Amino acid sequence: MPQPSLPTESLAFALQRAAQALESVQKGTALPQALAQATAQCAPAVRAAAQDLAYRAVRRLGSSRALLALLVKSTLQARVRDILLCALALLQDAPEDAAYTEFTVVDQAVEAIAAQRRTVAAKGLANAVLRRYLRERDTLLAEIAKQPEARWNYPTWWIDTVRRAYPDQWETLLAAGDSRGPMTLRVNTRRVSVAAMQARLAQEGMASEVVGPVALRLAQAVPVDRLPGFADGWVSVQDAGAQLAAPLVLGENPRAGLRVLDACAAPGGKTGHLLEMADVQVTALESDRTRAPRIYENLERLGLSADVRIGDAGTPSKWSGGGWDGVPFDRILADVPCSAAGIVRRHPDIRWLRREADIAALVKEQQRILLALWDTLAVGGELIYATCSVFPAENEAQAQWFERVRTDAVRLDALGQLLMTAGGAHDGFYYARFQKR
């Protein structure tokens, strides 16, 4: 733990907390959980500062690791290493985009290391390393640019996969995934019109742009509690690409009373959207018991309700509440577990947590779920296969596989692969649509 003498509002203290989170990520913990553990006893302002630092560090992890390898030949203590990685991430920003001055970053990184008994001996080394980076920055950055992981800030296997899949777009796609995603709202038109909501936001000084039928992209992200009407269910935070799922499931003229299954439903964004669109009967299925309460919370805020079940989408007989009741669903949204390669601009830790071998395992799991859910679909009903990935093995290859193995599946028009772009309205998603004959 940091020494009491270090001011909690200082950058040095936030660097310590961010470094602790970064260490956990490198051991396999997702960044949100790592931050929650690292900042559990911190004030909101400190948590926000540590979160910003940690996300910056994870986005620049490839280049920062490469720089540190050039600057330090000896093995560092994990906490010293990770404070330096956080500092190097900050120092790579262009001067016009820098969150802190170079002097402040160096001074506070050294303070963060000096304030802990187990790392204090490394304060001189840290000062020398960071100052050398500033002196030799252009040379060092040119040197690491020769390394793909440092150049793009992704593991090599990820870079190679994207390059093979999108030979003309791979650089743009990798760069887009390294940018920050916008904050996009889904307007609940049962409560307020899109135009009225946009005007209300403007009254609060929040500029927005219409980027979908009920989607407003904010010019600047804000805490959700600042959004007018959020507590009353006027809006939800949901990427514009994710907002395409519910209209694809229900069609242009949704029929009231349709039986709809939202498989893999937590945290409930798509469930809420389905119910906002029409008076349909939604079963929201979630395998993770700890995430299911989020569905209830979101529906309660929206003033809507669904039949929430706990269970593995691939074993309908074991769903909570006695399993699937045998009454076929008219529509199924199979938003299956995937690599999440399409949402890396919001979750930069994904690229470092995923392994190449994970993709083959995910493909098998997706196929298992698809086959099981197909048996619960009514003849004439439709299933939407969805992922938040950009890897073809999880997307188009899966759709083609399903057409081959299920002769009663007719593929219908859908959106296919959506790719994120830098500053674009949506993340990377894939949608395929099948009708049961």
Salt bridges, closest charged atoms under 4 A:
GLU23 OE2 - LYS27 NZ 3.22
GLU23 OE1 - ARG79 NH2 3.28
ASP52 OD2 - ARG56 NE 2.87
ASP52 OD1 - ARG180 NH2 3.34
ASP82 OD1 - ARG81 NE 2.84
ASP93 OD2 - ARG56 NH1 2.89
ASP93 OD1 - ARG60 NH1 3.28
GLU102 OE2 - ARG137 NH2 2.67
GLU136 OE1 - ARG132 NE 3.29
GLU143 OE1 - LYS146 NZ 3.29
ASP178 OD1 - ARG351 NH1 2.77
GLU204 OE2 - ARG200 NH1 2.60
GLU209 OE1 - ARG217 NH2 2.64
ASP239 OD1 - ARG345 NH2 3.92
ASP239 OD1 - ARG346 NH2 2.80
GLU276 OE2 - ARG186 NH2 2.92
ASP279 OD1 - ARG190 NH2 2.75
ASP307 OD2 - ARG309 NE 3.12
ASP312 OD2 - ARG368 NH2 2.92
ASP325 OD1 - ARG259 NH2 3.49
ASP335 OD2 - LYS270 NZ 2.83
GLU365 OE2 - ARG368 NH2 2.81
ASP375 OD1 - ARG406 NH1 3.63
GLU382 OE1 - ARG433 NE 2.92
GLU396 OE1 - ARG411 NH2 2.90
GLU403 OE1 - ARG411 NH1 3.55
ASP408 OD2 - ARG406 NH2 3.03
ASP427 OD1 - ARG345 NE 2.47
ASP427 OD2 - ARG346 NE 2.67
